């Protein structure tokens, strides 16, 4: 008897329909699994056999062939356990064939018949929505899938529950998404003493979505500042939150409710190329995609490998990253705000008023040279973060709270969206010229600075974008001379 169960293979962020065909026919007891399965799928044979036995269901003593169609698509992951088990039961008449037809099924089986959650439930739900299918998943995965509106996701804790549901003996009901999660603790800017210029750069970066590089001695507060940036950014819309949640789900990260706060990712400087950009035999999202709509913080910036840093150039410009493999070429969203931090020299004390620098000029030059000019050119803001002395720390006045700065950021972002539909950091070409509109004195100052500082065309545009954001924060209609002057103050050279 032949049974067919609908499931999906995860290819990047997409759920590709897969039909699990199970044929049970007379003959010597054998088990054949075909359709380009990976090792995890091949091992499903033993998990399914033990789960059926321990759950009290029959395992066919006959010739069994399981085909995962389409055969040319590579299948990976343990989520094919449940559809294979249900296909075996349907082929033996334990589960009605017609009961399976409205459903797409995925889930990992424990040896005792329990169901374990699988990665990518949000993406599975989007695939089911396209096909008009209901979902039958492990309970935790069903709650995650229910975040997608319009999909009926049913969650079971065990194989017995799933079978009873399909036979009409038990009503599982539709899963409800977990939305009532505790809000993240807001990290307040008041915790950072002094550093008025760096805080102002942080405000500009949040308002216009401008990339920021902070240079300062150890202990100057660079990491503290970076970790407070996500709380200055506008909250994600439902569409953006679903997009971010989908990426995290595909990467196998635990998802409990929509991710409504802009993500913050801070990979170590030993991260691999695939870990940062994305990759694998079947490519999965990297850190640049996990930081989509949020902040990617790279501490000890020059310590990252040159190959990894240069790979950032394309996503910084395009907002997407493309990973090409022999079997597939996949594109992941990567519209992130890059914040990097570095020391001024290898020892970290160059320019410090109290501790002498022990680096030779050649060592300082080599250290700064680890960051290529084209990559450095992609930072809209470069700011020095000096270390405060103990006396300065004690007497430094308390700065503005995060909420006050965030209010100005939200107002400035509203002006940008009303005027051009996107943050200033994403303006380019004709749109930048149309919406920046510097006054004649501001234009003259910018032209003079370009001549004196030998600015590239990209740097010229970046200064104009920052000046437009400063004007929006000040509530000005046009970019004035003072706005350009402030933007020029953030073009520190290494």
C-alpha positions in Angstrom: 0.0 0.0 0.0 1.2 3.5 -0.9 0.9 6.5 1.5 1.9 10.1 0.8 2.6 12.8 3.4 3.4 16.4 2.7 6.5 18.0 4.3 9.1 20.6 3.5 12.8 20.9 3.0 14.4 24.1 4.3 16.6 25.8 1.7 17.9 29.0 3.2 14.8 30.9 4.3 12.4 29.0 2.0 10.4 25.9 2.7 10.5 23.7 -0.5 7.6 21.2 -0.7 8.6 17.6 -0.3 6.3 14.6 -0.7 7.2 11.7 1.6 6.1 8.6 -0.3 6.0 5.3 1.7 5.4 2.0 0.0 4.8 -1.2 2.0 4.7 -4.4 -0.1 5.1 -8.1 0.5 8.6 -9.5 0.6 11.6 -10.0 2.8 11.7 -7.3 5.5 13.9 -4.5 4.1 14.0 -0.7 4.4 15.2 1.6 1.6 15.3 5.4 2.0 15.9 7.3 -1.3 15.7 10.9 -2.4 19.1 12.4 -1.5 18.9 12.2 2.3 21.7 13.4 4.5 23.0 11.5 7.5 20.3 12.9 9.9 17.5 11.8 7.5 19.1 8.4 7.0 19.2 7.8 10.8 15.5 8.4 11.0 15.0 4.7 10.2 16.2 3.7 13.7 14.3 6.5 15.5 11.1 5.7 13.6 11.4 2.0 14.3 12.0 2.5 18.1 9.3 5.2 18.4 6.6 3.1 16.7 7.5 0.0 18.8 7.6 2.0 22.2 4.4 3.9 21.3 2.5 0.6 20.7 2.2 0.8 16.9 3.1 -1.9 14.4 6.3 -1.8 12.4 5.8 -3.5 9.0 7.5 -6.8 8.6 7.6 -6.3 4.8 9.5 -4.5 2.0 9.5 -0.8 2.8 10.6 1.9 0.4 10.5 5.6 1.5 11.1 8.2 -1.2 11.5 11.9 -0.6 10.4 13.7 -3.7 11.7 15.6 -5.6 14.6 13.3 -5.7 17.2 15.9 -7.0 16.8 18.1 -3.9 19.1 17.4 -1.0 17.2 16.7 2.2 18.7 17.4 5.6 17.4 17.5 9.2 15.5 15.3 11.6 12.1 16.9 10.9 11.3 14.1 8.4 10.9 11.6 11.3 7.2 12.3 11.9 6.0 12.3 8.3 7.9 9.0 7.7 6.3 7.4 10.8 2.8 8.6 9.8 3.4 7.4 6.3 4.3 3.9 7.6 1.1 3.9 9.7 -1.0 5.1 6.9 0.4 2.4 4.6 -0.7 -0.2 7.1 -4.2 1.3 7.5 -3.6 2.6 11.1 -4.1 6.2 10.0 -6.7 7.1 7.3 -5.0 8.3 4.1 -7.6 11.0 3.6 -6.9 12.4 7.1 -3.3 13.2 6.0 -4.1 15.1 2.8 -5.0 18.5 4.4 -1.8 18.6 6.5 1.9 19.3 6.1 3.9 17.4 8.7 7.3 17.9 10.4 8.8 16.8 13.7 11.7 14.9 15.3 10.9 11.7 17.1 12.3 10.5 20.4 12.8 6.8 20.9 9.9 6.8 23.4 7.5 8.4 20.8 7.8 11.9 22.1 8.0 14.8 19.6 10.8 17.3 19.7 10.8 20.8 18.2 12.4 21.4 14.9 14.1 24.5 13.5 12.5 26.7 10.9 8.8 26.4 12.1 8.0 30.0 10.9 9.4 29.2 7.5 7.4 25.9 7.4 4.3 27.9 8.2 5.0 30.3 5.3 5.3 27.3 3.0 2.0 25.8 4.3 0.3 29.2 3.8 1.4 29.3 0.1 -0.1 25.8 -0.4 -3.2 26.2 1.7 -2.2 23.4 4.1 -2.7 23.0 7.8 0.4 22.1 9.9 0.9 19.1 12.3 4.0 19.8 14.3 5.5 19.2 17.8 3.8 21.5 20.3 6.7 24.0 20.7 7.1 24.3 17.0 3.4 24.7 16.4 3.4 27.7 18.8 6.2 29.2 16.7 4.4 28.5 13.4 1.3 30.1 14.7 3.1 33.5 14.6 2.2 33.5 10.9 -1.3 34.7 10.4 -3.6 32.6 8.4 -2.0 29.2 9.2 -3.7 26.6 11.3 -1.0 24.9 13.3 -1.8 21.9 15.5 0.7 20.8 18.1 1.2 17.3 19.5 3.4 16.2 22.4 3.7 12.6 21.3 3.3 10.3 18.3 0.2 8.8 20.0 -1.4 12.2 20.2 -0.7 12.9 16.5 -2.2 9.5 15.5 -5.3 10.0 17.8 -5.8 13.5 16.2 -5.7 12.2 12.7 -8.1 9.4 13.5 -10.5 11.9 15.0 -10.1 10.5 18.5 -8.6 13.7 20.0 -9.0 17.4 19.3 -5.6 19.1 19.6 -7.0 22.6 18.6 -5.0 25.3 16.9 -1.8 26.4 18.6 -1.6 29.9 20.0 1.6 32.0 19.6 3.5 33.1 22.7 3.3 36.9 22.5 3.2 37.8 26.2 6.9 37.6 26.8 8.8 39.8 29.3 10.4 42.9 27.7 14.1 43.1 27.6 15.8 45.2 30.3 16.5 48.6 28.7 20.2 49.5 29.0 20.3 53.2 29.9 22.7 55.7 28.3 23.0 57.4 31.7 25.1 54.4 32.8 27.9 55.7 30.5 29.7 58.6 32.2 30.8 61.5 30.0 31.5 60.7 26.3 29.1 63.4 25.0 30.5 63.3 21.5 30.2 59.5 21.3 26.6 59.6 22.6 25.8 62.2 20.0 27.3 59.9 17.3 25.2 57.1 18.7 22.0 59.2 18.4 22.8 60.1 14.8 23.6 56.5 13.9 20.2 55.4 15.4 18.2 58.1 13.7 19.6 57.7 10.2 20.8 54.1 10.3 24.5 55.2 9.8 27.4 52.8 10.3 29.6 53.8 13.2 33.3 53.1 14.1 34.5 54.0 17.7 38.2 54.3 18.4 39.4 54.5 22.0 41.6 53.0 24.7 40.5 50.0 26.7 37.9 50.8 29.3 36.7 54.0 27.6 33.1 52.7 27.3 32.9 51.6 23.6 31.2 48.3 24.3 28.8 49.9 26.8 27.8 52.5 24.2 27.3 49.8 21.5 25.1 47.7 23.7 22.7 50.6 24.3 22.2 51.3 20.6 19.4 48.8 20.0 17.2 50.6 22.6 17.5 53.9 20.6 16.3 52.3 17.4 12.5 52.4 16.5 10.6 49.2 17.3 10.1 46.7 14.5 6.8 46.8 12.6 5.0 43.5 12.5 6.2 42.8 9.0 9.8 43.5 10.0 9.4 41.5 13.2 8.2 38.5 11.2 11.1 38.9 8.8 13.6 38.9 11.6 11.9 36.0 13.4 11.9 34.0 10.2 15.7 34.4 9.9 16.3 33.3 13.5 13.9 30.4 13.0 15.7 29.2 9.9 19.1 29.4 11.7 17.8 27.1 14.4 17.7 29.8 17.1 15.0 29.4 19.8 12.0 31.6 19.0 9.4 32.4 21.6 7.1 35.0 20.1 7.8 37.6 17.5 11.2 39.4 17.8 10.0 43.0 18.2 13.2 44.6 19.5 16.0 45.2 16.9 18.5 42.3 17.3 22.0 42.8 18.7 24.7 40.4 17.5 28.3 40.6 18.8 30.3 37.7 17.3 33.9 37.1 18.6 36.7 38.2 16.4 37.6 34.5 15.7 34.3 34.0 13.8 34.7 32.2 10.5 33.7 33.5 7.1 30.6 31.1 7.0 29.7 32.1 10.6 29.6 35.8 9.8 28.3 35.8 6.2 26.4 32.5 6.1 27.2 29.2 4.5 27.2 25.4 4.8 26.5 22.6 2.4 22.9 23.9 2.3 23.6 27.6 3.3 22.2 28.9 6.5 22.1 32.6 7.7 25.2 34.0 9.3 25.6 36.8 11.8 25.0 39.6 9.3 21.6 38.1 8.6 20.8 37.4 12.3 21.5 41.2 12.8 19.0 42.1 10.1 17.0 45.3 11.1 19.3 45.6 14.1 22.9 46.1 15.2 26.0 44.0 14.3 28.7 44.9 16.8 32.3 43.9 15.9 34.6 44.6 18.9 38.4 44.5 18.4 37.7 45.3 14.8 41.2 44.9 13.4 41.5 41.4 15.0 39.0 39.9 12.6 40.5 38.2 9.6 41.0 40.2 6.4 38.8 37.8 4.4 35.9 38.2 6.9 36.1 42.0 7.0 36.2 42.4 3.2 33.2 40.1 2.9 31.2 42.8 4.7 31.5 45.3 1.9 28.8 43.8 -0.3 26.0 43.5 2.4 26.8 46.9 3.7 26.0 48.4 0.3 23.2 46.1 -0.9 21.5 45.0 2.3 21.6 41.4 1.2 24.2 38.6 1.1 24.4 35.9 -1.6 25.9 32.6 -0.7 26.7 30.4 -3.8 27.1 26.7 -3.6 27.2 23.9 -6.2 23.7 22.8 -5.4 22.1 26.2 -4.6 22.7 29.9 -4.6 20.7 31.6 -1.8 20.2 35.2 -0.9 19.6 36.3 2.7 18.5 39.7 4.0 21.3 41.6 5.7 20.2 45.2 6.3 22.1 45.8 9.5 23.6 48.7 11.4 27.3 48.1 11.7 29.0 49.3 14.9 32.7 48.6 15.2 35.2 49.3 18.1 39.0 49.3 18.0 41.9 50.5 20.0 44.1 53.3 18.6 47.1 51.1 18.5 48.2 47.5 19.4 48.9 48.3 23.0 45.8 50.5 23.2 47.2 53.6 24.9 48.2 55.9 22.0 47.0 59.4 22.8 46.1 58.5 26.4 47.0 61.4 28.8 48.2 59.1 31.7 49.6 55.9 30.2 52.4 56.0 27.6 52.1 54.1 24.3 54.7 51.4 23.8 54.1 50.8 20.0 56.5 51.9 17.3 55.1 54.0 14.5 55.5 51.0 12.1 53.4 48.9 14.5 50.7 51.5 14.7 50.6 51.8 10.9 50.4 48.0 10.5 47.5 47.9 13.0 45.5 50.6 11.3 46.3 49.0 7.9 44.4 45.8 8.8 41.2 47.7 7.9 41.2 48.5 4.1 40.4 51.9 2.8 37.3 50.8 0.9 35.8 49.2 4.1 36.7 52.2 6.3 35.0 54.4 3.6 31.7 52.7 4.3 31.5 54.1 7.9 29.4 57.2 8.0 30.6 58.1 11.5 34.1 57.7 12.9 34.4 59.0 16.5 37.1 59.0 19.1 36.1 57.7 22.6 38.8 58.9 25.1 39.3 57.1 28.4 38.2 59.2 31.4 40.4 59.5 34.4 39.1 58.4 37.8 38.5 62.0 38.8 36.6 62.7 35.6 34.5 59.6 36.1 33.5 60.7 39.6 32.6 64.3 38.6 31.2 63.6 35.2 27.6 64.9 35.0 24.8 62.5 34.5 23.8 62.4 30.9 20.4 62.1 29.2 18.4 58.9 29.7 17.8 56.5 26.8 14.1 57.5 26.6 14.9 61.1 26.0 17.3 60.4 23.2 15.0 57.8 21.8 12.2 60.3 21.6 14.4 62.6 19.3 15.4 59.6 17.3 11.8 58.5 16.7 10.8 62.1 15.6 13.7 62.3 13.2 12.9 58.9 11.8 9.3 59.9 11.3 10.4 62.9 9.3 12.6 60.7 7.1 9.9 58.2 6.4 7.3 60.9 5.6 9.8 62.6 3.2 11.4 59.6 1.4 10.1 56.4 2.9 13.4 55.2 4.2 16.2 56.2 6.7 18.8 58.7 5.4 21.5 56.0 5.6 19.8 54.2 2.7 19.6 57.2 0.4 21.8 57.2 -2.7 22.2 58.9 -6.0 19.4 61.1 -7.2 17.2 60.5 -4.1 20.1 61.8 -1.9 20.4 65.0 -4.0 16.7 65.5 -4.0 16.1 65.1 -0.3 19.3 66.4 1.2 19.0 69.9 -0.4 22.0 71.8 1.3 21.8 75.6 1.4 24.5 77.4 -0.8 26.8 78.0 2.3 26.5 74.4 3.3 27.2 73.3 -0.3 30.3 75.5 -0.4 31.6 74.1 2.9 31.1 70.6 1.7 32.9 71.3 -1.6 35.8 72.9 0.3 36.1 69.9 2.6 36.0 67.5 -0.3 39.0 69.3 -1.8 41.0 69.6 1.4 40.3 66.1 2.7 40.6 64.3 -0.7 37.2 62.7 -0.2 36.0 60.0 -2.5 32.5 60.2 -4.1 31.3 57.7 -1.6 32.7 59.7 1.4 31.1 62.9 0.0 27.7 61.2 -0.2 28.1 59.8 3.3 28.8 63.3 4.8 25.8 64.6 3.1 23.6 61.8 4.4 24.9 62.4 8.0 24.3 66.1 7.6 20.7 65.4 6.5 20.2 63.3 9.6 21.6 66.0 11.9 19.2 68.4 10.2 16.3 66.0 10.9 17.3 65.7 14.5 17.3 69.5 14.8 13.9 69.8 13.0 15.4 71.7 10.0 13.9 71.5 6.5 17.2 72.0 4.7 20.8 71.0 5.4 22.6 74.1 6.7 26.2 75.0 7.3 26.2 73.9 10.9 24.8 70.5 10.0 27.6 69.9 7.5 30.2 71.1 10.0 29.0 68.5 12.6 28.9 65.8 10.0 32.5 66.6 9.0 33.6 66.2 12.7 32.9 62.5 12.4 35.3 61.9 9.6 38.3 61.1 11.8 41.1 59.4 9.9 43.0 56.4 11.4 
